[in-house]
């Protein structure tokens, strides 16, 4: 006897698709409101082990929360000071860098013409610099505006994080009381929290090693704002496959403007070496204990969440994707999809590194 479930009707499929479109549209419109709370949720998951350790050491709850608040405030303050100071200094010297870059490109054009290679004029006489100062300044202003917008929400993020950390254990206890201890939903939520801590924690270690390595290499090569490019590498390395490339672009252009082609090539080599060492030596040792997701899913989900949530989606996409996969894996009708996108241990040796 055939016991397979009946296929859904076309009308049911269309209704489900329409509901998904409506929900996604609402999320995109509400993204500026949702993003601070999603950041707070992720931070609460990351710092909840520290809170749990403090409580096991019999530190009173108010003092434990105060210590976490001080630590997060100090972290945000240091990041804001270093990044804003570096970007402000960069903006002040941008005209000099743009002029130097223009001269380098003219020299390259002259060298190519000596060998009979005709190229379009990179910087014709009397024209604007190849990198228009006003355009670059506007780009930096947009970057600073986004940075200021994030830190303007820092108070809301910090307070919400503390409430999530304080209420999280009690909420899980209430959920376990209302459902059996082995209830699938409770297991999935617990697995989600552990997975986020594992993924972001291990990924953060790899990114930190990459960022520190890049900063040291740039300092040795004499490239300005080496610490800023190290921070940029740390954050952009959360973006799968293209993050390190995007982080390398400013440092390479600056080295080219300051010192010429040879130093720019050395910067590229330095980025490649730092990334290869972190991704091929450190990452396999750590991330083997982490999540095994299909690289296609990682990249597509990144693009999707950036489109849906804006820039914060680059950092929020992976935890949200993990939560959705765990929820889909809870239902037999959708478990086939999770089997498709989760990489098994025997397949990991053949997969590219994220």
C-alpha positions in Angstrom: 0.0 0.0 0.0 1.3 3.4 -0.9 1.8 5.5 2.3 3.6 8.5 0.7 2.0 11.9 1.6 -0.2 13.4 -1.1 1.3 16.1 -3.2 0.1 19.6 -2.4 -2.4 21.2 -4.7 -1.3 24.1 -7.0 -3.5 26.6 -5.1 -1.8 25.6 -1.8 1.7 26.1 -3.4 0.7 29.5 -4.7 -0.7 30.6 -1.3 2.5 29.5 0.4 4.6 31.3 -2.1 2.5 34.5 -1.7 2.8 34.3 2.1 6.6 34.0 1.8 6.8 37.0 -0.5 4.7 39.1 1.9 6.8 38.1 4.9 10.1 38.8 3.0 8.7 42.2 1.9 7.8 43.0 5.5 11.2 42.0 6.7 12.9 44.2 4.1 10.9 47.2 5.0 11.4 46.6 8.8 15.1 45.8 8.5 16.3 49.0 10.1 14.2 48.1 13.2 15.0 44.4 13.2 18.7 44.6 12.7 19.6 46.0 16.2 17.5 43.3 17.9 19.1 40.6 15.7 22.5 41.8 16.6 21.6 41.8 20.2 20.4 38.2 19.9 23.6 37.1 18.3 25.7 39.0 20.9 23.7 37.4 23.7 24.4 33.9 22.4 28.1 34.7 22.1 28.4 36.1 25.6 26.0 33.8 27.4 28.8 31.3 28.1 30.7 34.0 29.9 27.6 34.9 31.8 27.1 31.3 32.7 30.7 30.9 33.9 30.3 34.0 36.1 27.2 32.6 37.6 28.9 29.3 38.3 31.5 31.2 40.1 28.7 32.6 42.4 29.0 36.1 41.0 25.6 37.8 41.7 23.5 38.4 38.6 23.6 42.3 38.7 27.4 42.2 39.0 27.8 39.6 36.2 25.6 41.7 33.9 27.5 44.8 34.8 30.8 43.1 34.0 29.4 42.1 30.6 28.1 45.6 30.0 31.5 47.1 30.8 33.3 44.6 28.5 30.9 45.2 25.6 31.0 49.0 26.0 34.8 48.9 26.1 34.9 46.7 23.0 32.5 49.0 21.1 34.4 52.1 22.2 37.8 50.8 21.2 36.5 49.7 17.8 34.8 53.0 17.2 37.8 55.1 18.2 40.3 53.2 16.1 38.2 52.9 13.0 36.8 56.5 13.1 40.2 58.0 13.8 41.9 56.1 11.0 39.1 56.9 8.5 39.2 60.6 9.4 42.9 60.7 9.0 42.6 58.9 5.7 40.0 61.3 4.5 42.3 64.2 5.3 45.1 62.7 3.2 42.9 61.5 0.4 43.8 64.2 -2.0 47.5 63.4 -1.7 46.9 59.7 -2.3 44.6 60.3 -5.3 47.3 62.6 -6.8 50.0 60.0 -6.3 47.8 57.3 -7.8 47.1 59.4 -10.8 50.9 59.9 -11.4 51.5 56.1 -11.0 48.9 55.4 -13.6 50.4 57.9 -16.0 53.9 56.3 -15.5 52.4 52.9 -16.3 50.7 54.2 -19.4 54.0 55.8 -20.6 55.9 52.5 -20.0 53.3 50.5 -21.9 53.5 53.0 -24.9 57.3 52.5 -25.0 56.7 48.8 -25.8 54.1 49.7 -28.4 51.1 48.9 -26.3 48.4 51.5 -26.8 45.9 51.9 -23.9 43.2 54.5 -23.3 44.4 57.6 -21.5 44.2 56.8 -17.8 44.6 60.5 -16.7 44.5 62.9 -19.7 46.0 66.3 -19.1 43.6 68.8 -17.6 41.1 66.1 -16.6 40.1 65.0 -13.2 42.2 62.6 -11.2 41.5 59.0 -12.1 40.1 58.7 -8.6 37.9 61.8 -8.2 38.5 63.2 -4.7 34.9 64.2 -4.3 33.8 60.7 -5.2 36.2 59.2 -2.7 35.3 61.6 0.0 31.6 60.9 -0.6 32.3 57.2 -0.3 34.1 57.7 3.0 31.3 59.9 4.3 28.8 57.1 3.5 31.1 54.6 5.3 31.3 56.9 8.3 27.6 57.5 8.2 26.9 53.7 8.3 29.5 53.3 11.1 27.9 56.1 13.1 24.5 54.6 12.5 25.6 51.3 13.9 27.2 52.9 17.0 24.1 55.1 17.5 22.2 51.9 18.0 24.8 50.6 20.3 23.0 51.6 23.5 19.8 49.8 22.3 21.9 46.7 21.2 23.7 46.6 24.6 20.6 46.9 26.7 18.7 44.3 24.6 21.7 42.0 24.8 21.7 42.2 28.6 18.0 41.5 28.8 18.4 38.5 26.4 21.4 37.1 28.5 19.5 37.6 31.8 16.2 36.2 30.6 17.5 33.4 28.3 18.1 30.7 30.9 14.7 31.4 32.5 12.9 31.3 29.1 14.6 27.9 28.3 13.5 26.6 31.7 9.9 27.7 31.1 10.0 26.1 27.7 11.3 22.8 29.1 8.5 22.9 31.8 5.8 23.5 29.2 7.2 20.8 26.9 8.9 17.5 27.6 12.6 17.6 28.1 13.2 15.8 24.8 10.8 17.9 22.8 12.2 18.5 19.3 11.7 22.3 19.4 13.7 22.6 22.6 16.5 20.4 21.2 16.6 22.6 18.0 16.7 25.9 19.9 19.5 24.5 22.1 21.4 23.3 19.0 20.9 26.7 17.4 22.5 28.5 20.3 25.4 26.1 20.4 25.9 26.3 16.7 25.9 30.1 16.6 28.5 30.3 19.4 30.6 27.6 17.7 30.4 29.1 14.2 31.0 32.8 15.1 33.5 31.9 17.8 35.7 29.7 15.6 35.2 32.0 12.6 36.2 34.9 14.8 39.5 33.2 15.8 40.4 32.5 12.1 39.4 36.1 11.1 41.4 37.6 14.0 44.5 35.6 13.0 44.1 36.8 9.4 43.6 40.4 10.4 46.6 40.4 12.7 48.7 38.8 10.0 47.6 41.4 7.4 48.3 44.3 9.8 51.8 43.0 10.6 52.6 42.5 6.9 51.4 46.0 6.0 53.3 47.5 8.9 56.5 45.8 7.7 55.9 47.0 4.1 55.3 50.6 5.4 51.7 50.9 4.1 49.7 53.6 6.0 46.7 52.7 8.2 47.8 49.0 8.5 45.7 48.5 11.6 42.6 49.9 9.9 43.1 47.4 7.0 43.6 44.6 9.6 40.2 45.5 11.2 38.6 45.6 7.8 40.0 42.2 7.0 38.7 40.8 10.2 35.1 42.0 9.6 35.0 41.4 5.8 36.4 37.8 6.3 32.9 36.9 7.6 31.8 37.3 4.0 32.4 34.0 2.3 34.9 33.6 -0.5 35.0 37.3 -1.6 35.5 39.1 1.8 39.3 38.9 1.9 39.5 40.1 -1.7 37.4 43.1 -0.9 39.5 43.8 2.2 42.7 43.7 0.1 41.6 46.3 -2.4 42.2 49.5 -0.3 45.6 48.3 1.0 46.8 47.4 -2.5 45.6 50.7 -4.0 47.3 52.6 -1.2 50.6 50.7 -1.5 50.5 51.4 -5.3 49.9 55.1 -4.7 52.6 55.4 -2.1 55.3 53.1 -3.4 54.5 51.8 -6.9 53.8 48.4 -8.5 56.4 46.3 -6.6 55.0 47.2 -3.2 51.5 46.7 -4.4 52.4 43.2 -5.6 54.1 42.5 -2.2 50.8 43.5 -0.5 48.9 41.1 -2.7 51.3 38.3 -1.8 51.0 39.2 1.9 47.2 39.0 1.8 47.4 35.7 0.0 49.9 34.2 2.4 47.9 35.4 5.5 44.7 34.1 4.1 46.1 30.7 3.0 47.7 30.1 6.4 44.6 31.0 8.3 42.2 29.2 6.0 44.2 26.1 5.1 46.0 25.5 8.4 44.1 27.0 11.3 40.5 26.9 9.9 40.5 23.1 9.1 41.7 22.4 12.7 39.0 24.5 14.2 36.1 24.5 11.8 36.1 20.7 11.6 34.2 21.0 14.9 31.9 23.6 13.5 29.1 23.6 10.9 29.3 21.6 7.7 27.2 23.6 5.2 27.3 23.5 1.5 29.5 26.3 0.1 26.8 27.1 -2.4 24.3 27.6 0.4 26.8 29.8 2.3 27.4 32.1 -0.7 23.8 32.3 -1.8 22.5 32.9 1.7 25.0 35.7 2.1 23.8 37.4 -1.0 20.2 36.9 -0.1 20.5 38.3 3.5 22.5 41.3 2.3 19.7 42.1 -0.1 17.0 41.6 2.5 18.6 43.2 5.6 21.2 45.5 4.0 24.9 45.5 5.1 24.1 43.9 8.5 22.9 40.9 6.6 26.5 40.0 5.9 27.0 39.2 9.6 23.5 38.1 10.5 23.0 35.8 7.4 24.8 32.8 8.7 23.1 32.5 12.2 19.7 33.1 10.6 20.4 30.5 7.9 21.4 28.1 10.6 18.2 28.7 12.5 16.1 28.2 9.4 17.9 24.9 8.6 17.3 23.6 12.1 13.6 24.5 11.8 13.3 22.9 8.4 15.1 19.8 9.7 12.4 19.4 12.3 9.7 18.6 9.7 9.8 15.5 7.5 8.4 17.4 4.5 11.4 19.7 4.4 14.1 17.5 5.7 15.2 16.6 2.2 16.4 20.2 1.8 18.6 20.0 4.8 20.1 16.7 3.6 20.9 18.5 0.3 22.8 21.5 1.8 24.5 20.0 4.9 27.9 18.5 4.0 28.6 15.2 5.7 32.0 14.4 7.2 33.0 12.1 4.3 32.4 14.8 1.8 34.4 17.6 3.6 37.7 16.8 2.0 36.3 17.6 -1.4 34.7 20.9 -0.5 36.4 24.4 -1.0 37.2 26.4 2.1 34.8 29.3 3.0 
